[in-house]
């Protein structure tokens, strides 16, 4: 039995670059205030932005802040699976505001370890993502495409560790999108239901039995992931430019657990020394609760924090957290 890493990576990548639950923000327009967890509210729905010079007579003669269409974001996060290994990711992205929409490019590194029959299989993913989307009269939409490489680490057992005798790395790609609607309940309260879907394909390394004189082979791991989320956000502060939020989501993946298909070969002497093994995939659905905070540190610097906890996951429940800094210019 092997927990499927591509599904975990897909969720991490979507959170960093595409999901409205973390960093799918269109850069705030001059006429609209910053928005909850990344979805820019329309001018009609957002609390009116108040120029600080109008608030403070001492600043009355200062010119208004120049529009900043570019945003650079640095993010990092960790996850811990119950009775399982930890994972971590870091990302850097650049966003360009285009009217009420945006285009974005980003790079992410994801490190994780899988456990198979008391064997630890660490690996690092390096993934580039291009995305686009926006907020159109409080309808939010995002789409993204990712491509990258998975580098296999040292295979570790209680007897020691070794390099793979087969593949050293493999390719990875993913496509996804989300769609949602922002409902202003009051000038400071917002509810946003969203749906998200994505597809990823990568490979997993399958260590050969020790002392069998076999080569480590791979399996192909296609993964569909679907989710629906309802989140509520509250704007606070003098100009309502800070946000706190909470969310609940229901998620599903076609590949929560992956196992090598038994009975593919009559004996060890028939196992090939190259190619792919067949694998079987078990689907699963789970719940996730999340909390977040978005703080305006300066006119052009924002801090985002989030934490989440999954429930009823076949591969093990996970606690995760992350932080982002967004600088506009």
Secondary structure, DSSP 4 states (H G I P E B T S, - for coil): -EE-HHHHHHHHHHHHHT-TTTT-PPPPPTTB---GGGPPPPTTTSPBP--HHHH-GGGTTSPPPPP--EEEEEEEEEEEETTS-EEEEEEEEEEEEETTEEEEEEEEEEEEEEEETTEEEEEEEEEEEEEEEEEETTEEEEEEEEEEEEEEEEEEETTEEE--SS-SEEEEEEEEEEEEEEEESSSSEEEEEEEEEEEEEEEEEEPPPTTS----EEEEEEEEEEEEEEEEEEEESTTS-EEEEEEEEEEEEEEEEEEEPTTSSSSGGG--SSSEE-EEEEEEEEEEEEEEEEEE-SSSEEEEEEEEEEES-TT--EEEEEEEEEEE-
